[in-house]
Amino acid sequence: MKTALKITALAGSLALALSAKAADFKKDVLPMLEKKCMSCHRTPYKTASGRTKRPKGKLDLSTPAGIKAGGSEGAAVVAKDTSMSLLYTRVTLDKFDDEFMPPEGKADPLTEAELKALKEWIENGAETGEWKGTKFDNDGKKVGS
């Protein structure tokens, strides 16, 4: 009886550990940030007319340093804490909330799969690995891979 209980507990622990596998930043999180966030939240750049465009809310999500620095309203990402991560809280607000991201007309709201990946990534430490940042041309097209 004790052996069966130990095996059941071990199997449950293993299942929990496997289900808590972190989302892969480059595969699951970065493409979403590039597609739905970085048109407004990226490194300052000059437009064709010479005007400098700066990241909205002083939040640059196009570099690891920018993600860590956060924006004018606080920490975009707090490793292992989605409730303190403004990036996560803003994308999970009611879509009619004034602070919901992305704003209407800029990009589609995150899908359930994207929300899950973002949550897993944050809860598991919010590591960006070898990623050095995403570069764009002045037309907003991603440069390089």
CYANA upper distance limits for C-alpha pairs under 8 A (distance plus 0.5 A):
  1 MET  CA      5 LEU  CA      6.82
  2 LYS  CA      6 LYS  CA      6.70
  3 THR  CA      7 ILE  CA      6.65
  4 ALA  CA      8 THR  CA      6.62
  5 LEU  CA      9 ALA  CA      6.64
  6 LYS  CA     10 LEU  CA      6.53
  7 ILE  CA     11 ALA  CA      6.53
  8 THR  CA     12 GLY  CA      6.63
  9 ALA  CA     13 SER  CA      6.69
 10 LEU  CA     14 LEU  CA      6.64
 11 ALA  CA     15 ALA  CA      6.63
 12 GLY  CA     16 LEU  CA      6.67
 13 SER  CA     17 ALA  CA      6.64
 14 LEU  CA     18 LEU  CA      6.66
 15 ALA  CA     19 SER  CA      6.63
 16 LEU  CA     20 ALA  CA      6.69
 17 ALA  CA     21 LYS  CA      7.29
 20 ALA  CA    120 GLU  CA      7.96
 21 LYS  CA    120 GLU  CA      8.06
 22 ALA  CA    117 ALA  CA      8.30
 22 ALA  CA    120 GLU  CA      5.72
 22 ALA  CA    121 TRP  CA      6.04
 22 ALA  CA    123 GLU  CA      8.35
 22 ALA  CA    124 ASN  CA      6.20
 23 ALA  CA     28 ASP  CA      6.68
 23 ALA  CA     29 VAL  CA      7.93
 23 ALA  CA    117 ALA  CA      5.69
 23 ALA  CA    118 LEU  CA      7.89
 23 ALA  CA    120 GLU  CA      6.03
 23 ALA  CA    121 TRP  CA      5.62
 24 ASP  CA     28 ASP  CA      5.88
 24 ASP  CA     29 VAL  CA      7.36
 24 ASP  CA    117 ALA  CA      8.38
 24 ASP  CA    121 TRP  CA      7.57
 25 PHE  CA     29 VAL  CA      5.24
 25 PHE  CA     30 LEU  CA      6.23
 25 PHE  CA    121 TRP  CA      7.29
 25 PHE  CA    126 ALA  CA      8.46
 25 PHE  CA    127 GLU  CA      7.75
 25 PHE  CA    128 THR  CA      6.45
 25 PHE  CA    129 GLY  CA      8.11
 26 LYS  CA     30 LEU  CA      5.61
 26 LYS  CA     31 PRO  CA      7.61
 26 LYS  CA    128 THR  CA      8.00
 26 LYS  CA    131 TRP  CA      8.06
 27 LYS  CA     31 PRO  CA      7.35
 28 ASP  CA     32 MET  CA      7.64
 28 ASP  CA    114 GLU  CA      7.81
 28 ASP  CA    117 ALA  CA      6.65
 28 ASP  CA    118 LEU  CA      8.42
 29 VAL  CA     33 LEU  CA      6.85
 29 VAL  CA    114 GLU  CA      7.72
 29 VAL  CA    117 ALA  CA      6.86
 29 VAL  CA    118 LEU  CA      6.52
 29 VAL  CA    121 TRP  CA      8.03
 30 LEU  CA     34 GLU  CA      6.59
 31 PRO  CA     35 LYS  CA      6.57
 32 MET  CA     36 LYS  CA      6.25
 32 MET  CA     37 CYS  CA      7.96
 32 MET  CA    110 LEU  CA      8.44
 32 MET  CA    114 GLU  CA      7.47
 33 LEU  CA     37 CYS  CA      5.40
 33 LEU  CA     38 MET  CA      6.56
 33 LEU  CA     61 LEU  CA      7.84
 34 GLU  CA     38 MET  CA      5.59
 34 GLU  CA     39 SER  CA      7.98
 34 GLU  CA     62 SER  CA      8.14
 34 GLU  CA    134 THR  CA      8.35
 35 LYS  CA     39 SER  CA      8.07
 35 LYS  CA    107 ALA  CA      8.29
 36 LYS  CA    102 PRO  CA      7.30
 36 LYS  CA    106 LYS  CA      8.23
 36 LYS  CA    107 ALA  CA      5.91
 36 LYS  CA    108 ASP  CA      7.59
 36 LYS  CA    109 PRO  CA      8.42
 36 LYS  CA    110 LEU  CA      8.35
 37 CYS  CA     41 HIS  CA      6.46
 37 CYS  CA     61 LEU  CA      7.90
 37 CYS  CA    102 PRO  CA      7.35
 37 CYS  CA    107 ALA  CA      8.41
 38 MET  CA     42 ARG  CA      5.65
 38 MET  CA     60 ASP  CA      8.19
 38 MET  CA     61 LEU  CA      6.73
 38 MET  CA     62 SER  CA      6.84
 39 SER  CA    140 GLY  CA      7.30
 40 CYS  CA     55 PRO  CA      6.21
 40 CYS  CA     56 LYS  CA      6.19
 41 HIS  CA     55 PRO  CA      5.05
 41 HIS  CA     56 LYS  CA      6.17
 41 HIS  CA     57 GLY  CA      8.41
 41 HIS  CA     58 LYS  CA      8.15
 41 HIS  CA     59 LEU  CA      6.00
 41 HIS  CA     60 ASP  CA      5.23
 41 HIS  CA     61 LEU  CA      6.00
 41 HIS  CA     62 SER  CA      7.56
 42 ARG  CA     54 ARG  CA      8.01
 42 ARG  CA     55 PRO  CA      5.83
 42 ARG  CA     59 LEU  CA      7.75
 42 ARG  CA     60 ASP  CA      4.95
 42 ARG  CA     61 LEU  CA      6.08
 42 ARG  CA     62 SER  CA      5.42
 42 ARG  CA     63 THR  CA      8.40
 43 THR  CA     54 ARG  CA      7.36
 43 THR  CA     55 PRO  CA      6.87
 43 THR  CA     60 ASP  CA      6.21
 43 THR  CA     61 LEU  CA      8.44
 43 THR  CA     62 SER  CA      6.91
 43 THR  CA     63 THR  CA      8.37
 44 PRO  CA     52 THR  CA      7.14
 44 PRO  CA     53 LYS  CA      5.95
 44 PRO  CA     54 ARG  CA      4.90
 44 PRO  CA     55 PRO  CA      6.66
 45 TYR  CA     52 THR  CA      6.01
 45 TYR  CA     53 LYS  CA      5.94
 45 TYR  CA     54 ARG  CA      7.35
 45 TYR  CA    138 ASN  CA      7.37
 46 LYS  CA     50 GLY  CA      5.85
 46 LYS  CA     51 ARG  CA      5.83
 46 LYS  CA     52 THR  CA      4.85
 46 LYS  CA     53 LYS  CA      6.59
 46 LYS  CA    138 ASN  CA      7.02
 47 THR  CA     51 ARG  CA      5.78
 47 THR  CA     52 THR  CA      6.81
 47 THR  CA     53 LYS  CA      7.51
 47 THR  CA    138 ASN  CA      5.95
 47 THR  CA    139 ASP  CA      7.98
 48 ALA  CA    138 ASN  CA      7.13
 48 ALA  CA    139 ASP  CA      8.50
 54 ARG  CA     58 LYS  CA      7.68
 55 PRO  CA     59 LEU  CA      6.13
 55 PRO  CA     60 ASP  CA      6.33
 57 GLY  CA     71 GLY  CA      6.19
 57 GLY  CA     72 SER  CA      5.89
 57 GLY  CA     73 GLU  CA      7.67
 58 LYS  CA     70 GLY  CA      8.28
 58 LYS  CA     71 GLY  CA      5.23
 58 LYS  CA     72 SER  CA      5.99
 59 LEU  CA     66 GLY  CA      7.26
 59 LEU  CA     67 ILE  CA      8.02
 59 LEU  CA     69 ALA  CA      8.48
 59 LEU  CA     70 GLY  CA      6.16
 59 LEU  CA     71 GLY  CA      4.58
 59 LEU  CA     72 SER  CA      7.48
 59 LEU  CA     76 ALA  CA      8.24
 60 ASP  CA     66 GLY  CA      5.23
 60 ASP  CA     67 ILE  CA      6.87
 60 ASP  CA     70 GLY  CA      7.89
 60 ASP  CA     71 GLY  CA      7.84
 61 LEU  CA     66 GLY  CA      6.05
 61 LEU  CA     67 ILE  CA      5.59
 62 SER  CA     66 GLY  CA      7.23
 62 SER  CA     67 ILE  CA      8.00
 62 SER  CA    133 GLY  CA      5.92
 62 SER  CA    134 THR  CA      5.74
 62 SER  CA    135 LYS  CA      7.86
 63 THR  CA     67 ILE  CA      6.86
 63 THR  CA    132 LYS  CA      6.84
 63 THR  CA    133 GLY  CA      4.61
 63 THR  CA    134 THR  CA      7.01
 64 PRO  CA     68 LYS  CA      6.79
 64 PRO  CA    128 THR  CA      7.13
 64 PRO  CA    131 TRP  CA      7.90
 64 PRO  CA    132 LYS  CA      7.11
 64 PRO  CA    133 GLY  CA      6.87
 65 ALA  CA     69 ALA  CA      6.50
 66 GLY  CA     70 GLY  CA      6.74
 67 ILE  CA     76 ALA  CA      6.83
 67 ILE  CA     77 VAL  CA      7.19
 68 LYS  CA     75 ALA  CA      7.83
 68 LYS  CA     76 ALA  CA      7.70
 68 LYS  CA     77 VAL  CA      7.17
 69 ALA  CA     75 ALA  CA      7.30
 69 ALA  CA     76 ALA  CA      8.13
 70 GLY  CA     74 GLY  CA      6.15
 70 GLY  CA     75 ALA  CA      4.91
 70 GLY  CA     76 ALA  CA      5.10
 70 GLY  CA     77 VAL  CA      7.62
 71 GLY  CA     75 ALA  CA      7.05
 71 GLY  CA     76 ALA  CA      7.21
 74 GLY  CA     86 LEU  CA      7.77
 75 ALA  CA     84 MET  CA      7.93
 75 ALA  CA     85 SER  CA      6.59
 75 ALA  CA     86 LEU  CA      6.72
 76 ALA  CA     85 SER  CA      5.69
 76 ALA  CA     86 LEU  CA      5.20
 76 ALA  CA     87 LEU  CA      5.39
 76 ALA  CA     88 TYR  CA      8.37
 77 VAL  CA     81 ASP  CA      8.47
 77 VAL  CA     82 THR  CA      8.06
 77 VAL  CA     84 MET  CA      7.87
 77 VAL  CA     85 SER  CA      4.82
 77 VAL  CA     86 LEU  CA      6.95
 77 VAL  CA     87 LEU  CA      6.71
 77 VAL  CA     88 TYR  CA      8.13
 77 VAL  CA    122 ILE  CA      7.56
 77 VAL  CA    126 ALA  CA      7.96
 78 VAL  CA     82 THR  CA      7.39
 78 VAL  CA     84 MET  CA      6.53
 78 VAL  CA     85 SER  CA      5.54
 78 VAL  CA    122 ILE  CA      7.63
 78 VAL  CA    126 ALA  CA      8.24
 79 ALA  CA     85 SER  CA      8.44
 79 ALA  CA    122 ILE  CA      5.80
 79 ALA  CA    123 GLU  CA      6.86
 79 ALA  CA    124 ASN  CA      7.67
 79 ALA  CA    125 GLY  CA      5.05
 79 ALA  CA    126 ALA  CA      5.72
 80 LYS  CA    122 ILE  CA      5.79
 80 LYS  CA    123 GLU  CA      4.30
 80 LYS  CA    124 ASN  CA      6.16
 80 LYS  CA    125 GLY  CA      5.66
 80 LYS  CA    126 ALA  CA      7.71
 81 ASP  CA     85 SER  CA      6.92
 81 ASP  CA    122 ILE  CA      7.14
 81 ASP  CA    123 GLU  CA      6.43
 82 THR  CA     86 LEU  CA      8.39
 82 THR  CA     88 TYR  CA      6.50
 82 THR  CA     89 THR  CA      7.56
 82 THR  CA    119 LYS  CA      7.09
 82 THR  CA    122 ILE  CA      6.85
 82 THR  CA    123 GLU  CA      7.17
 83 SER  CA     88 TYR  CA      8.05
 83 SER  CA     89 THR  CA      7.00
 84 MET  CA     89 THR  CA      8.19
 85 SER  CA     89 THR  CA      6.78
 86 LEU  CA     90 ARG  CA      6.32
 87 LEU  CA     91 VAL  CA      7.03
 88 TYR  CA     92 THR  CA      6.84
 88 TYR  CA    115 LEU  CA      8.50
 88 TYR  CA    118 LEU  CA      7.73
 88 TYR  CA    119 LYS  CA      7.62
 89 THR  CA     93 LEU  CA      6.83
 90 ARG  CA     99 GLU  CA      6.79
 90 ARG  CA    100 PHE  CA      5.56
 90 ARG  CA    101 MET  CA      5.94
 91 VAL  CA    100 PHE  CA      6.32
 91 VAL  CA    101 MET  CA      5.42
 91 VAL  CA    102 PRO  CA      7.41
 91 VAL  CA    109 PRO  CA      7.86
 91 VAL  CA    110 LEU  CA      7.51
 91 VAL  CA    115 LEU  CA      8.39
 92 THR  CA    100 PHE  CA      7.84
 92 THR  CA    115 LEU  CA      8.38
 93 LEU  CA     97 ASP  CA      7.01
 93 LEU  CA     99 GLU  CA      8.05
 93 LEU  CA    100 PHE  CA      5.93
 93 LEU  CA    101 MET  CA      8.45
 94 ASP  CA    100 PHE  CA      7.15
 95 LYS  CA    100 PHE  CA      6.16
 95 LYS  CA    101 MET  CA      8.40
 96 PHE  CA    100 PHE  CA      7.53
 99 GLU  CA    103 PRO  CA      8.39
101 MET  CA    109 PRO  CA      7.63
102 PRO  CA    106 LYS  CA      6.84
102 PRO  CA    107 ALA  CA      6.42
102 PRO  CA    108 ASP  CA      7.50
102 PRO  CA    109 PRO  CA      6.59
103 PRO  CA    107 ALA  CA      7.57
104 GLU  CA    108 ASP  CA      8.09
110 LEU  CA    114 GLU  CA      6.15
110 LEU  CA    115 LEU  CA      6.60
111 THR  CA    115 LEU  CA      6.66
112 GLU  CA    116 LYS  CA      6.59
113 ALA  CA    117 ALA  CA      6.65
114 GLU  CA    118 LEU  CA      6.57
115 LEU  CA    119 LYS  CA      6.58
116 LYS  CA    120 GLU  CA      6.61
117 ALA  CA    121 TRP  CA      6.50
118 LEU  CA    122 ILE  CA      6.73
119 LYS  CA    123 GLU  CA      6.51
120 GLU  CA    124 ASN  CA      6.48
121 TRP  CA    125 GLY  CA      7.04
121 TRP  CA    126 ALA  CA      5.62
121 TRP  CA    127 GLU  CA      7.98
122 ILE  CA    126 ALA  CA      4.91
134 THR  CA    142 LYS  CA      7.67
134 THR  CA    143 VAL  CA      8.07
135 LYS  CA    142 LYS  CA      6.41
135 LYS  CA    143 VAL  CA      5.89
135 LYS  CA    144 GLY  CA      7.84
136 PHE  CA    140 GLY  CA      5.91
136 PHE  CA    141 LYS  CA      5.76
136 PHE  CA    142 LYS  CA      4.83
136 PHE  CA    143 VAL  CA      5.54
137 ASP  CA    141 LYS  CA      5.94
137 ASP  CA    142 LYS  CA      6.98
137 ASP  CA    143 VAL  CA      6.77
